[in-house]
C-alpha cells in the first residue's frame, strides 16, 4: 500500500509539473533586445527588437522609443492584408516621425510569414488570429519598463479596420484608435464594392457595378443553391469579374453554404457601437478598395449610437485607399508612397488635442 501511495503521489507531482511547464511555454515573456539609435525623418529614436509569442505564432518587431524622457505612451501600428514587415507594406516612416515627435513610442512587427515572424493563418480565421496576435502584442508592450501602460493606442490600415475593433472590445482602457481605409461593413459587402469598382475601372458601366454589389453578397450569404447559382451566373456574365476574382460555378452535389462562423461575416461596427475612446477615421475620396461614403456613414452612425464624444471622421480629397495622391484610385494605379499632406497634418493636430 505504501508503494502504491508513493506511486500515486509521484504521478500527481509529475502531472502538476507538466501543467506548470505547459503554461509557462504558452505564456512566454516577451524579450527586448539591445538598443540602437536610428533616424525617422527628423526624429531620432532608441530602437529595440521585440520578440513575443501568440499561440503558434512567433512574432518579431521593433519598438521605437523617443530619445527624451523615460516613460512614454505608445502606438501599435497594425498592417493591412497581405505580406508586410515591421517597416510596413505602406510607407511607415512619416507616420513614425509624427508619433515620435509627439512623444509616442511606436511598435510594429513582421506579419507571420513575412520578415522574421513565423506561423500560418488558418483559412477563414485570419481576422480572428490577427486580433489574437494584436492582443498579445499589446500585452508584450505593457511589460516594457519604458511604456505607460495606460497610454497605448492603435493605428491601422485597411484590414486592420476589422482587426482593431475586435481587440478594442477586449482591451482595458485603450488610449485611442486611428483607422485608415478600414471597412464599415463585413468583408463580403466590402468585396462587393471592390469588385464593382474594378468593373468600372476596366471600362464597365455603373449598372454592371450595381449588379455586382447586389449579387456578390448573395452568392456568399445564401443558404439556397438556386439563389447561389443565379448570383454566380449573373456575376460571371459581367466582363472582368471572373478574371479578377476567379469565380466559378460549383455543382449542387459539391456545394455547401458558407459557414457563418467564418471571419468574412464579421461587422466591425458591432464593436464600434459601444466604443467611447477617442477615434480618428480617415478615408480617401477615391478609394476603390473600401467604400469611403459607406464607411464614413457607418462610423458616424455607430459612434453616435455609442454616445462617443471624441471622434473625428475625415474623407480626404484626391486620395486613394492608403491616402496617397491618385488620379482615379483604381486598383493597380501607381500612386507613389508620399501621403497627401492633409493626412499627416490632421493626424498630428489630433494627437496633440487628445494629449492636451
Secondary structure, DSSP 8 states (H G I E B T S, - for coil): -HHHHHHHHHHHHHHHHHHHHHHHHHT---EEEEEEEEEETTEEEEEEEEEEEETTEEEEEEEEEESS-S-EEEEEEE--SS---TTTTTT-HHHHHHHHHTT-EEEEE--TTSTT-B----TT-HHHHHHHHHHHHHHHHHTSTTEEEEEEEEEEETTHHHHHHHHHTTSSS--EEEEES--SS-HHHHHHHHHHHHHHHTT--HHHHHHHHHHHHHHHH-S-HHHHHHHHHHHHTSTTHHHHH------GGG-----TTSGGG--THHHHTT--SEEEEEEETT-SSS-HHHHHHHHHHHHHHHT-SSEEEEEETTB-TTSBB-SS--TT----S-B-HHHHHHHHHHHHHHH-
